[in-house]
């Protein structure tokens, strides 16, 4: 099972090509803190954050336009 891994102990990312279930970190040798990296989940999370930021800015713009509209034009 090849894949990308992340060591939470030394914050090192690495790729393993062999069939190890729990590969040791090549930098610090830890095996308990090594986790598989879900890159698809990370990309999905980043897109969700951008979407939320866009929606917040859009709603703020609409709110500002409504505020300006309710003030009316000065005579």
C-alpha positions in Angstrom: 0.0 0.0 0.0 1.9 3.1 -1.2 0.8 6.5 -0.1 1.6 9.8 1.6 2.2 9.8 5.3 2.6 12.4 8.0 4.5 12.2 11.3 2.8 14.2 14.0 5.9 13.8 16.3 8.4 15.6 14.0 5.9 17.1 11.5 7.5 15.4 8.6 5.7 14.3 5.4 6.9 11.4 3.4 5.9 8.8 0.7 6.2 5.1 1.3 6.2 2.8 -1.8 6.3 -0.6 -0.1 3.5 -2.6 1.5 4.0 -1.5 5.1 0.9 -1.2 7.2 2.4 1.2 9.7 5.7 2.6 8.3 8.2 4.2 10.6 9.0 7.9 10.1 12.3 8.1 8.2 13.3 11.3 10.1 12.6 10.3 13.8 11.8 6.6 13.6 8.4 6.9 15.4 5.6 4.5 14.3 2.8 5.5 16.7 2.6 9.1 15.4 2.6 8.3 11.7 -0.8 8.8 9.9 -1.9 8.4 6.4 -2.6 11.7 4.6 -6.0 12.0 3.0 -5.2 14.5 0.2 -8.7 14.4 -1.2 -10.2 15.3 2.1 -7.7 18.2 2.5 -8.6 19.6 -1.0 -12.3 19.3 -0.1 -11.8 21.2 3.2 -9.9 24.0 1.4 -12.6 24.4 -1.2 -15.2 24.5 1.6 -13.3 27.2 3.4 -13.1 29.3 0.2 -16.9 28.8 -0.3 -17.7 30.0 3.2 -15.5 33.1 2.8 -17.1 33.9 -0.5 -20.6 33.5 0.9 -19.8 35.7 3.9 -18.3 38.5 1.7 -21.3 38.2 -0.7 -23.8 38.6 2.2 -21.8 41.5 3.6 -22.0 43.2 0.2 -25.7 42.6 -0.1 -26.2 43.9 3.4 -24.2 47.1 2.7 -26.2 47.6 -0.5 -29.5 47.3 1.4 -28.2 49.7 4.0 -27.3 52.3 1.4 -30.7 51.8 -0.3 -32.6 52.4 2.9 -30.7 55.6 3.5 -32.0 56.9 0.2 -30.3 59.7 -1.8 -29.9 63.0 0.0 -31.9 65.9 -1.4 
